[in-house]
Amino acid sequence: MQRMIWSVLILVAWLCGGVERGWPQDSQPEHSTEKKAAAYRLDFSINEVEDGKKLNGRRYTMRTLDTFQELKIGTRVPVEAGGGNWQYLDVGTNIRSRVFDSQGSPGLDVRVDISNFAIPDQAKGGGQPIVRQMVISGSTLVTLDKPMLIGTVDDPNSKRQFQLEVTVTKLK
């Protein structure tokens, strides 16, 4: 009886993984066919251009897998919402992106939100800050290791243009 109990306990332990299972030489499990997620480096450039001449540029870099990544740079500004309540505005640059596989080619989902305060001449009273905002958002296939222009936005207050460029590099 005691021998039977020990046999059952060993069998249960083996089935639950408590005892290392041995595989016969000819029946080794196949290597997993599950595809590993690829890692990428994204180099973003936001360029300010006037009359074809680059005036200013900002660079941002992030590393990503196949999940959304977010990069935020800016200021949280308190704004009175009435009744003694306050809300906060995020003013600055926000980049949200994800690299995905599209039938063997890499693709990119990206949303770039750039906001700043209006210059004092444009703020017409009221005491609340006036915030200007530009958004470039979309999905595209990418060519690895080459800069790509994702989008261009004209500044409504000047002759300037903002260009979003990205270079996607596959990491090893």
SERO-4910 file (N, C-alpha, C, O; in steps of 0.05 Angstrom, whole numbers):
BEGIN
 pado doro    nc1    nc2    nc3   cac1   cac2   cac3    cc1    cc2    cc3    oc1    oc2    oc3
  Met    A     16    -24      0      0      0      0     17     25      0     13     44    -15
  Gln    A     38     25     17     56     48     19     71     52     -7     75     75    -16
  Arg    A     78     30    -20     92     32    -46     74     45    -67     83     60    -83
  Met    A     48     38    -66     29     49    -85     25     79    -81     23     95   -100
  Ile    A     24     88    -56     21    116    -49     45    132    -60     42    153    -72
  Trp    A     70    121    -55     94    134    -64     94    136    -95    102    156   -106
  Ser    A     85    115   -108     84    114   -137     65    136   -147     71    150   -167
  Val    A     42    139   -134     22    159   -143     33    187   -138     30    204   -155
  Leu    A     47    191   -115     58    218   -109     80    225   -129     81    248   -138
  Ile    A     97    206   -136    118    211   -156    106    218   -183    115    236   -197
  Leu    A     85    203   -191     71    208   -216     59    236   -216     61    250   -236
  Val    A     45    244   -195     33    270   -193     54    292   -194     51    312   -208
  Ala    A     76    288   -179     98    308   -180    110    310   -208    116    332   -217
  Trp    A    113    288   -221    124    288   -248    105    303   -267    115    318   -284
  Leu    A     79    298   -265     60    311   -282     58    341   -277     53    356   -295
  Cys    A     62    349   -252     61    377   -245     87    392   -249     89    416   -244
  Gly    A    107    378   -259    132    391   -265    152    391   -242    173    403   -244
  Gly    A    146    377   -220    164    376   -197    188    359   -202    208    362   -188
  Val    A    187    340   -220    209    323   -227    216    329   -256    199    330   -273
  Glu    A    242    333   -261    251    340   -288    244    318   -307    250    294   -302
  Arg    A    232    325   -329    225    305   -349    248    301   -369    260    320   -377
  Gly    A    253    277   -375    274    271   -395    261    266   -422    240    252   -423
  Trp    A    274    275   -443    264    270   -470    282    249   -482    307    252   -482
  Pro    A    271    229   -494    288    210   -509    303    225   -531    293    245   -541
  Gln    A    326    215   -538    343    228   -558    329    234   -583    333    256   -594
  Asp    A    312    217   -593    299    221   -619    273    237   -617    261    242   -638
  Ser    A    264    244   -593    239    259   -592    243    286   -578    226    294   -562
  Gln    A    265    300   -583    269    326   -572    248    345   -583    240    343   -606
  Pro    A    238    363   -566    218    382   -576    230    401   -597    253    408   -595
  Glu    A    215    407   -617    224    426   -638    229    453   -625    216    460   -605
  His    A    247    468   -637    251    496   -629    225    511   -633    210    506   -653
  Ser    A    219    529   -616    194    544   -617    193    559   -644    212    571   -653
  Thr    A    170    557   -657    166    571   -682    154    599   -676    149    615   -694
  Glu    A    151    605   -650    141    631   -643    162    652   -650    185    650   -643
  Lys    A    153    673   -664    171    694   -673    177    713   -651    159    723   -637
  Lys    A    203    719   -647    211    738   -627    205    766   -637    207    772   -661
  Ala    A    197    784   -619    192    812   -626    218    825   -634    238    822   -620
  Ala    A    218    840   -655    242    855   -664    243    881   -649    222    894   -643
  Ala    A    267    890   -643    271    916   -629    280    936   -650    295    930   -669
  Tyr    A    272    961   -647    278    982   -666    287   1007   -651    278   1012   -628
  Arg    A    303   1023   -664    309   1050   -654    296   1070   -673    299   1067   -697
  Leu    A    282   1089   -662    268   1109   -678    282   1136   -672    283   1145   -650
  Asp    A    292   1148   -693    304   1175   -691    286   1195   -705    283   1195   -729
  Phe    A    273   1212   -689    255   1232   -699    269   1258   -701    285   1265   -684
  Ser    A    263   1273   -723    273   1301   -726    249   1318   -732    233   1312   -750
  Ile    A    246   1339   -716    225   1359   -722    239   1384   -730    253   1397   -714
  Asn    A    236   1391   -756    251   1414   -768    233   1437   -773    210   1433   -783
  Glu    A    242   1461   -767    228   1485   -773    241   1497   -798    265   1503   -798
  Val    A    225   1501   -819    236   1510   -845    221   1535   -854    197   1537   -851
  Glu    A    236   1554   -866    224   1578   -878    238   1583   -905    262   1585   -906
  Asp    A    222   1586   -925    232   1590   -953    253   1569   -960    273   1576   -973
  Gly    A    249   1544   -953    267   1522   -960    292   1520   -943    308   1503   -947
  Lys    A    295   1539   -924    319   1539   -907    312   1529   -879    293   1539   -866
  Lys    A    328   1510   -869    323   1499   -842    332   1520   -821    355   1528   -821
  Leu    A    313   1528   -804    319   1547   -784    326   1535   -757    342   1545   -741
  Asn    A    313   1512   -751    315   1500   -725    308   1471   -728    294   1463   -746
  Gly    A    319   1455   -710    313   1426   -711    315   1415   -683    332   1423   -667
  Arg    A    298   1396   -677    299   1381   -652    300   1352   -658    287   1342   -677
  Arg    A    316   1337   -643    319   1308   -647    310   1293   -622    315   1301   -600
  Tyr    A    296   1271   -627    286   1254   -606    292   1225   -614    287   1218   -637
  Thr    A    300   1208   -595    306   1180   -601    292   1163   -580    292   1169   -557
  Met    A    281   1141   -589    270   1121   -571    274   1093   -583    277   1090   -607
  Arg    A    274   1074   -565    276   1046   -573    249   1033   -567    236   1040   -548
  Thr    A    241   1015   -585    215   1004   -582    213    975   -591    230    966   -607
  Leu    A    194    961   -581    186    934   -591    160    939   -606    157    959   -620
  Asp    A    141    920   -604    116    924   -618     94    934   -600     71    928   -604
  Thr    A    102    951   -581     82    964   -564     84    994   -568    105   1004   -577
  Phe    A     64   1009   -561     65   1038   -563     85   1049   -542     85   1041   -519
  Gln    A    101   1067   -551    120   1081   -534    113   1110   -535    103   1120   -555
  Glu    A    119   1124   -513    112   1152   -513    135   1168   -501    148   1160   -482
  Leu    A    140   1191   -513    161   1209   -504    147   1236   -501    135   1246   -519
  Lys    A    150   1248   -477    137   1274   -471    158   1293   -460    174   1286   -442
  Ile    A    158   1317   -472    176   1338   -462    160   1363   -461    148   1371   -481
  Gly    A    159   1376   -438    144   1401   -437    138   1409   -409    153   1403   -390
  Thr    A    116   1423   -406    108   1435   -381     79   1430   -376     63   1430   -394
  Arg    A     72   1424   -351     44   1422   -343     36   1449   -331     47   1458   -312
  Val    A     16   1461   -344      8   1488   -337    -19   1487   -323    -38   1477   -334
  Pro    A    -21   1498   -299    -47   1498   -285    -65   1520   -298    -56   1543   -302
  Val    A    -90   1513   -303   -110   1532   -314   -135   1530   -297   -145   1508   -292
  Glu    A   -145   1553   -288   -169   1552   -271   -193   1544   -288   -198   1556   -309
  Ala    A   -208   1524   -279   -230   1513   -293   -257   1524   -283   -278   1517   -293
  Gly    A   -256   1541   -263   -280   1553   -251   -288   1538   -226   -282   1514   -223
  Gly    A   -301   1552   -208   -310   1539   -183   -287   1531   -165   -290   1513   -149
  Gly    A   -264   1544   -168   -241   1536   -151   -227   1511   -161   -209   1502   -147
  Asn    A   -235   1500   -183   -222   1476   -194   -200   1484   -214   -202   1504   -227
  Trp    A   -180   1467   -215   -158   1471   -234   -155   1447   -252   -158   1424   -243
  Gln    A   -148   1452   -277   -140   1431   -295   -112   1437   -304   -102   1459   -302
  Tyr    A    -99   1417   -315    -71   1420   -324    -70   1415   -354    -81   1396   -365
  Leu    A    -56   1433   -368    -51   1430   -397    -22   1420   -400     -4   1430   -387
  Asp    A    -18   1401   -417      9   1392   -424     17   1408   -449      6   1405   -470
  Val    A     38   1425   -446     47   1441   -467     76   1433   -474     93   1432   -456
  Gly    A     81   1427   -499    108   1418   -507    106   1399   -530     90   1402   -549
  Thr    A    123   1378   -529    124   1358   -551    117   1331   -540    127   1322   -519
  Asn    A     99   1317   -553     90   1290   -546     92   1273   -571     79   1278   -591
  Ile    A    108   1251   -569    111   1232   -591    102   1205   -582    112   1195   -562
  Arg    A     83   1194   -596     72   1167   -589     76   1150   -615     66   1158   -636
  Ser    A     90   1127   -612     95   1111   -636     96   1082   -630     99   1073   -607
  Arg    A     93   1066   -652     94   1037   -650    103   1027   -677     92   1034   -698
  Val    A    123   1009   -677    132    996   -702    116    969   -703    114    955   -683
  Phe    A    106    963   -726     91    938   -729    100    923   -754    113    935   -772
  Asp    A     94    897   -756    101    881   -779     78    881   -798     55    874   -790
  Ser    A     83    888   -823     62    888   -843     71    870   -866     83    879   -885
  Gln    A     64    844   -864     71    824   -884    101    824   -890    109    824   -913
  Gly    A    117    824   -868    146    822   -871    160    848   -873    185    849   -872
  Ser    A    146    870   -877    158    897   -878    151    913   -853    128    910   -843
  Pro    A    169    928   -842    162    944   -819    144    968   -826    147    981   -846
  Gly    A    125    973   -808    108    996   -811    109   1013   -786    120   1003   -765
  Leu    A    100   1037   -787    101   1055   -764     75   1069   -760     64   1081   -778
  Asp    A     64   1067   -735     42   1084   -726     55   1106   -711     71   1101   -693
  Val    A     48   1131   -717     60   1153   -702     40   1176   -699     23   1181   -716
  Arg    A     42   1189   -676     27   1214   -671     46   1233   -656     56   1227   -635
  Val    A     50   1256   -669     66   1277   -657     49   1301   -652     35   1311   -670
  Asp    A     49   1311   -627     33   1334   -619     52   1354   -608     66   1350   -589
  Ile    A     54   1377   -622     71   1399   -613     54   1423   -606     38   1432   -622
  Ser    A     57   1433   -581     42   1456   -573     60   1476   -559     81   1469   -547
  Asn    A     53   1501   -561     67   1523   -548     48   1546   -543     26   1547   -553
  Phe    A     58   1565   -528     41   1588   -521     43   1609   -543     63   1613   -556
  Ala    A     20   1622   -548     19   1643   -568     36   1666   -558     38   1671   -534
  Ile    A     48   1681   -577     63   1704   -568     44   1725   -557     20   1725   -565
  Pro    A     53   1742   -539     34   1761   -525     17   1777   -544     -6   1782   -537
  Asp    A     26   1785   -568      9   1801   -586    -15   1786   -595    -36   1797   -601
  Gln    A    -13   1759   -596    -35   1742   -606    -55   1735   -584    -77   1726   -590
  Ala    A    -47   1737   -559    -64   1730   -537    -82   1754   -531    -72   1775   -521
  Lys    A   -107   1752   -536   -126   1774   -534   -140   1773   -507   -162   1762   -505
  Gly    A   -128   1783   -486   -141   1785   -460   -152   1759   -449   -144   1737   -458
  Gly    A   -169   1761   -429   -182   1737   -417   -165   1725   -395   -177   1709   -379
  Gly    A   -140   1730   -393   -124   1720   -371   -115   1691   -375    -97   1682   -361
  Gln    A   -129   1676   -392   -121   1648   -396   -100   1646   -418   -101   1661   -437
  Pro    A    -81   1627   -415    -61   1625   -437    -74   1615   -463    -92   1599   -462
  Ile    A    -63   1624   -485    -72   1614   -511    -50   1596   -521    -27   1603   -522
  Val    A    -58   1571   -527    -39   1551   -535    -43   1544   -565    -65   1540   -574
  Arg    A    -21   1544   -580    -21   1536   -608    -14   1507   -609      3   1497   -593
  Gln    A    -26   1492   -627    -21   1463   -629    -19   1454   -657    -34   1463   -675
  Met    A      0   1436   -662      4   1423   -688      5   1393   -684     19   1384   -665
  Val    A    -10   1377   -700    -10   1348   -697     -5   1335   -724    -16   1343   -744
  Ile    A     13   1316   -723     18   1299   -747     14   1271   -738     26   1262   -718
  Ser    A     -4   1256   -751    -12   1229   -742    -17   1212   -766    -28   1221   -786
  Gly    A     -9   1186   -765    -14   1168   -787      1   1142   -784     16   1138   -765
  Ser    A     -3   1125   -804     11   1099   -807     24   1098   -834     12   1107   -854
  Thr    A     47   1086   -835     61   1083   -861     81   1060   -860     89   1052   -838
  Leu    A     87   1049   -883    109   1030   -885    135   1045   -884    136   1068   -894
  Val    A    156   1034   -873    182   1048   -871    204   1033   -886    202   1009   -889
  Thr    A    224   1048   -895    248   1037   -906    269   1039   -884    275   1061   -874
  Leu    A    280   1016   -876    299   1016   -854    324   1033   -860    333   1033   -883
  Asp    A    335   1046   -840    360   1061   -842    361   1085   -861    382   1095   -867
  Lys    A    337   1094   -869    336   1118   -887    316   1138   -875    294   1130   -867
  Pro    A    324   1163   -874    305   1184   -864    281   1185   -882    283   1185   -907
  Met    A    257   1187   -870    232   1189   -885    217   1213   -875    215   1217   -850
  Leu    A    206   1228   -893    188   1250   -885    161   1239   -879    148   1228   -897
  Ile    A    151   1242   -855    125   1231   -847    103   1252   -852     81   1244   -861
  Gly    A    109   1277   -847     88   1297   -851     99   1325   -849    121   1330   -838
  Thr    A     84   1344   -859     92   1372   -859     67   1389   -851     45   1383   -860
  Val    A     72   1409   -834     50   1426   -825     59   1455   -828     81   1462   -820
  Asp    A     41   1471   -840     47   1500   -843     39   1514   -817     19   1507   -805
  Asp    A     56   1533   -808     49   1549   -785     30   1572   -795     38   1587   -812
  Pro    A      6   1573   -784    -13   1593   -794     -5   1622   -787    -16   1641   -798
  Asn    A     14   1626   -769     22   1653   -760     47   1663   -774     56   1685   -768
  Ser    A     59   1647   -792     83   1656   -805     86   1641   -832     68   1626   -840
  Lys    A    108   1645   -845    114   1631   -869    129   1605   -864    140   1593   -882
  Arg    A    130   1597   -839    146   1574   -831    130   1548   -834    105   1548   -835
  Gln    A    145   1527   -835    134   1500   -839    148   1482   -819    172   1485   -814
  Phe    A    134   1462   -808    146   1442   -790    145   1416   -804    124   1407   -814
  Gln    A    168   1402   -805    170   1376   -818    178   1355   -798    196   1359   -782
  Leu    A    164   1332   -800    170   1309   -782    184   1288   -799    173   1279   -819
  Glu    A    208   1281   -791    224   1261   -805    230   1239   -786    234   1244   -762
  Val    A    232   1214   -795    239   1191   -778    258   1173   -793    256   1169   -817
  Thr    A    277   1162   -777    295   1141   -787    290   1117   -769    294   1119   -745
  Val    A    283   1094   -781    278   1070   -765    301   1051   -770    308   1044   -793
  Thr    A    313   1042   -748    336   1023   -750    329    998   -734    321   1000   -711
  Lys    A    333    975   -747    328    950   -733    352    943   -715    375    944   -725
  Leu    A    347    938   -690    369    931   -671    374    901   -672    355    886   -676
  Lys    A    399    893   -667    406    865   -667    403    853   -640    408    829   -636
***
